[in-house]
Amino acid sequence: MQQQHPFSTLKMLKITLTFSLQLLSNVPVFLFILPFHGNSESSNLEQKVLLKLKYYWSNPLYINHWTLLSNSTSTHCTWPEINCTDGLVTGITLADKNITGTFPPFICDLKNLTHIDFQSNYIAGTFPTVLYKCSKLQLLDLSDNNFFGSIPDDINRLSTRLQYLHLHANNFTGDIPAAIGQFSELKTLHLYVNHFNGSVPPEIGDLSNLEFLRMAYNQFTPWKMPSSFGQLKKLKVMWMSQTNLVDELPETMANMTALENLDLSRNNLTGNIPSGLFLLKNLTTLLLYKNMLSGGIPRQVEASNFDVIDLSENKMTGTIPDDFGKLKKLTGLALFLNQLSGEVPFTIGRISTLKAFKLFNNNLSGELPPDLGRYSMLESFEVSSNLFTGRLPEDLCAKGVLVDVVAHGNNLTGELPNSLGNCKSLSSVRVRGNQLSGNIPTGLWTSVNLTELMINDNSFTGELPDNVATNLSQLVISNNQFSGEIPAGISSWRNLMVFNASNNHFNGKIPQELTALPFLITLLLDGNQLSGNFPSEIVSWRSLNTLNLSGNRLSGKIPAGIGSLPLTRLDFSGNDFSGQIPPQIGLLSLSVLNFSSNHLTGRIPVEFDNAVFGSSFLNNPGLCASDPSLGIDVCNSRPRKLKKISSELLIMLTSIAASLFVSIILFGLFMIKNYGRRKIGLDLTWKLTQFQKLNFTESNILTGLIESNVMGSGGSGKVYRVAVNDSGECVAVKKIWNNRKLDEKLEKEFLAEVEILGLIRHANIVKLLCCMSSENSKLLVYEFLENYSLDRWLNGRKKRSDISGVSEYAHTRRVNEKIDVYSFGVVLLELVTGREANYGDENTCLAEWAWRHIQEDNSIVDAFDAEIKEPCYLDEMSRVFRLGILCTGTLPSTRPTMKQVLQILHRCNHSLGFEQRNDGSEYDAVPLLNNSKRRSILYYGNGSLALSV
């Protein structure tokens, strides 16, 4: 073989190396050109799908920027609502974008989607089975929308990779399909706050990777928790509040070793609590309140991480386990409204984390743990209605954060703890009905946050101070041994609403300064030793409803100014009042009146001269009345002496007068009939649509539409109280007027939509009896409620009634199923503001006024009725106000359903307030509140729902 020259070999090597390097350098470029070209084409297709989605939903305002961004050099992967992986769309988040319409049928043209989040919009329709084509889907969030119907039985056709399924806060009905148990990778299943009314499948127990199961607030058919749920060994949170759970809990729940938060409250569970629940070492929150559980609390407790235990409102018996004293992380213990007995383990008082201690309404006895409050930041102490003896724990407010002391209805003795005298955080002290004694700690009277001091029915002594807490609204000290005079400094008790000092040893005069309390509603000073005249001038009792001064030694005349007060209950009996009863007293609308056993004289006011006040004036020898049934002297009425006139003249004058009288009557009847026909339109043609069986005619209604029968009015018309038969039976008639004639289409629409109202049948909803329509007026005839308006029952006022739902109808000319919600919202606003439904100018009503009040950034508290604005209830009133605004939203679609409203109020009503967040990312309040254009006013600064409990 011929030997190659070294230089030739080197040259050949160089050529080979150069070629190889060139080849290597070109290979990556060549290899990556094709994939890049492919991604670019897919990217363009995805952007078209996204823009198509925007167009499908009629270009929602909140994603208008997609159009601008699509014309820029950046790709859709930079859009804030889009997530991409390797240049392909894998996630789309359009939460709370005010999107309406139906679910897009082409969404799975984005073939790599793993994440779809459309929560908190107004998307409607049945469950979108088009999602079956999204084969890579891992997260699906359709919560807080308007989906309806049942979840399909073949829901398992969704991606087998599904890990998160959020369908809560919709309108789904029917069963939970058994196929849902086939998602082997599912970690979160949220179905709460829907309208499910079918069954719960045991196959949920097959979800071996499930960590969060929330199905609360659904009305399933009564169901027993399947034993298969014990297989959920990775489950951390189970929220089944108000789901119609019945019977006993399965013992297999002891196998749920990862469980941290268990809420089965507001159900119909019976039997014993499974002992294994208290052995779950990861369990921190146990909420079983409002069931019918019985038997004893499990004695052995190894769940050392317990934070909250709420077993309240059940039928539990036996004693409180000693092991509760070992729970070093416990912040809240609620066992109230059970049948527990025995003593409270003293070791509970040494738990350094304890904040809430609520054991009221049981049969517990013995002394209270003396260390309560000494080592922990105790905020709430409620042990009322038990059999406790001994003293209240001395250090209840040692840490200075105690808010409530509620210990009434026991057999406690001794003095109030001195620590309460230095407790600036204290809001409410209720220790009535014990055997407590001694003086009230000086600082307690003036504790800066104190709103309620109820210490009646004890043996306390001492005198009233000149100054009390600025926010004090209720002071109840009756049936004690307080003495001395009522101080002149009482004029500084500006926010006092209730002052009950009955049956003590107070003496001296009633100071005029007492009449300067503008918010005082109830004043009870009966059963003391007060003397002297009643103040001649009343400064500012503009809210006073009840005044009882009986059983004292008061004298002098009753001042006429009493007649100008808004009183409904007045008792001056058993004193030494003299003189006549001022006729101004007759102006009062009183349900209780007692002037007996005084020295009053003269004729009683004519307004009270009837048997209703049969015992109101007894033992006043100088009083007289016309009605002998009152039990006092009958007043003599002597006829005046008339000059004698001739019999002929008398006959002539009588004849003339009679003729003139008959003529006037006939002329008057003619004018009234003629005017009435023209006024109410008897000459018009009326069309009557009947919804109930009627016992009256059109004429009965029309003749009753006169000004003297008006109960209320607003921008849309007036409400009349009309008697329809000889027995005095009445109806309420809402007259809606128009300034223009309705065309035939609107006329048909009115009749069709009002028929919806006529179909409503509910014991607590006023019935629509019929409607009547003419060329220029519409009449809605309702049953009349004899017991006046709701706010009169609750607030003791007389107000004109209004039919709020009809008012909205008159304003909008449209009817749908959310009008009842609107009406209820108006009632809520009436209750907290003290204003009538038609409050506002000629173009607004109470609902609009309330919304504007918030828009203008005014304080919610400023909108509240001063007569019920007690500082301790401001939080609850704020929640009701916000709920009222939500219910009266301009768009019916934004309003909650009545069921959802009830659920919100139920959650706000639980007196313990231990319903906490189930994990760090989810709120445990009704999530529909997030689905509203007004939601910004429903949030506090920290982002938590204002209506959450």
Secondary structure, DSSP 8 states (H G I E B T S, - for coil): -----HHHHHHHHHHHHHHHHHHHHHHHHHHHHHHHHHHHHHHHHHHHHHHHHHHHTT--GGGTHHHHHHTSSS-GGGSTTEEEETTEEEEEE-TTS--EEE--TTGGGSTT--EEE--SSEEEES--GGGGG-TT--EEE--SSEEEEE--TTGGGS-TT--EEE--SSEEES---GGGGG-TT--EEE--SS---S---GGGGG-TT--EEE--S---SSB---GGGGG-TT--EEE-TTS-BEE---GGGGG-TT--EEE--SSEEEE---GGGGG-TT--EEE--SSEEEE---S----TT--EEE--SSEE-S---GGGGG-TT--EEE--SS--EE---GGGGG-TT--EEE--SSEEEEE--TTTTTSS---EEE--SSEEEE---TTTTTTS---EEE--SSEEEE---GGGGG-TT--EEE--SSEEEE---HHHHT-TT--EEE--SSEEEE---S---TT--EEE--SSEEEEE--GGGGG-TT--EEE--SSEEEE---GGGGG-TT--EEE--SSEEEEE--SS--S-TT--EEE--SSEEEE---GGGGGS--SEEE--SSEEEEE--GGGGGS--SEEE--SSEEEEE--GGG-SGGGTTSS-S-TEEEES-GGGSSEE------------HHHHHHHHHHHHHHHHHHHHHHHHHHHHHHHHHHTTTS--EEEESS--SS-HHHHHTT-SGGGEEEEETTEEEEEEE-STT--EEEEEEEE-SS---HHHHHHHHHHHHHHHT---TTS--EEEEEE-SSEEEEEEE--TT--HHHHHH--------HHHHHHHHHS---TTHHHHHHHHHHHHHHH---TT-SSTT--HHHHHHHHHHTT--GGGGS-TTT--GGGHHHHHHHHHHHHHHT-SSGGGS--HHHHHHHHHHHH-SS-----SBTTB--S-GGGGSSTTGGGGB-TTS-BTT--
